Amino acid sequence: MQMGDYQSALSDFNTALEIDGVNAVAFYDRSLLNTRLENYDAALTDINNALAAQSMKPSDVLNLRDLYAKRGQLNLWRKNWQGAIADYTNSLARDEGSISANVYAERAEAYTALGQYENAINDYTAAVRIISEQIQGAETQETREAQSASAMAYFEKSAALNLSIGNDAAAKTDLESAFAIAVALNDEDSINRIQNLLQDLD
């Protein structure tokens, strides 16, 4: 799979599951492969089977937090907004593994699609908070910059949602935070875009 020989990889995963039909790792990895092949229905079936297999024969290399997060992502891509929210919520409720800011941000996308803007804003705020905590331990400048860019995007999305519900003051605060990050990243395009948005609010 890592070499891009997806058909051989699929054959190997199929054989592995013929040998061991409750191998959670094989189901999970095949779901990743089917995702790369954009066969999302098959990927979702594999994740469901991985969850079932994990409950019957737990694997130390997997945890339910990641499995629910992956199923949430697949439901998000399939526009099953309620399913995505339920899976992301289940992922966040687990105590194993580490929480990813992406889980909050992607649940925010599902909330936005359903018009639940306040819930979405709260999730973007949570995503930024996690990034703020994790960025201190980032090992490379490239990682810190990528995390900062994500936080900037979440602030902008939160600002747009705040504007849509008439909370102009909160929107301005979000945009000011996004602007500060853009300046720190020396991102001229974002600086100009956010400046224009702030001027529209004045």
ABEGO torsion letter per residue (X at the ends): XAAGBAAAAAAAAAAAAAABAABAAAAAAAAAAAAAAGBAAAAAAAAAAAAAAAAABBBAABBAAAAAAAAAAAAAAAGBAAAAAAAAAAAAABABEBBBAAAAAAAAAAAAAAGBAAAAAAAAAAAAAAAAAAAAABABAAAAAAAAAAAAAAAAAAAAAAAAAGBAAAAAAAAAAAAAAAAAAGBAAAAAAAAAAAAAAX
